[in-house]
């Protein structure tokens, strides 16, 4: 099971057009949903390169994460990280610059 997640402005990652945590949406989320549908309809394996070939813009790719799960039972719709480890250092979400939000 492979899913493509979009990062919202609050740092959440989610599948679909709207963040289920805070409702955030943008043209990028719709673009990712449409590119994902094109890739899967073509019978291709979902990946960032496949999404780009399906027309995903650079701006959307910068907010996209593709995760492969071991089983369908492990798949989630959204994740809310408290922060990230960047270059070996813990950074809470509030301390991240805009490239991560």
N, C-alpha and C positions, 0 to 999 in steps of 0.2 A: 504494500500500500504506500503510495507516494502522494503527498499533498503539497500544494504551493500556498504559502502564507504571505500576506502583506503586512508590513509594519505600519501601524497607525501613529499619529502624532503624539500619543501618550506612551509609546513604547510597546504596546501590545502587538502580538502577531496573531493573525486570524485568517480563516478561509471564508471567502465570500465577499460580497460587496459592502457589507456594514460590519463594523466591529461589534461583537455581541456584548462587550464590556461597557463601552461608552457611546456606541452608535456612530462613531466617526466613519466617514466615507469620503471618497474623492474620485475624480475621473480615473485615477491610477487603479483604484480597486476594481472598477468596472472593466478596465483594460486587462487587468490580470485575470479576472474571471473569464473574459472572452477568449484570451489567448490560451488559457487552460482548456477550455472547451474545444478549441480548434486542434490542440495537440492530442487530446484524448480521442476526439472524433476521427482523427487521422490514424489512430492506432499506434501512435508513438509513445515512447516512455517519457513521462513528465520530467523535465530537467530545465535548468535555466537556458542552456543553449537551444533546446527545442522551443521554449517559450519565445526566445528572441527571434528564431526563424519564423514563428507564428505571428510576428509583428509586435512583440512587447518592446516598448520604448526603453531607452536608457534610464529615464527617470523612474519608470516602474520597476525595472530590473534592480535598481539600487534599493528598493524597498521590499524586494522579494527574497524569500527563503524557501527552498525546497527540501522537504524532510522525507526520508524513506523509513517506514516503520516495519518492524519484524512481523507483526500480525495486525489484522484489522481491529482486534480488541484493544490495541495500544493507541489507535488514532484519536487525536483530540481536535476540536474545532478552533481553539484559541489558547494562547499561553500568555501569562502576565509575568514577565520577569521582574524581579526586584532591582536588578542591575546586571552589569556585564563585567567579565574579567577581560581587560584589554591590555595586551602586552604584559601580562602577568600581574596586573594591578586591578583590584576590585573597585568598581565605580558604581555607586547607586544611581538609579535612573535620574534623579534630580541633578546629578553632577555631569551627565552626558551632554556632549555638544549636539547641535542640530543634525549632524550626519548620522547619528544613532537614533534620532527621534523623528 
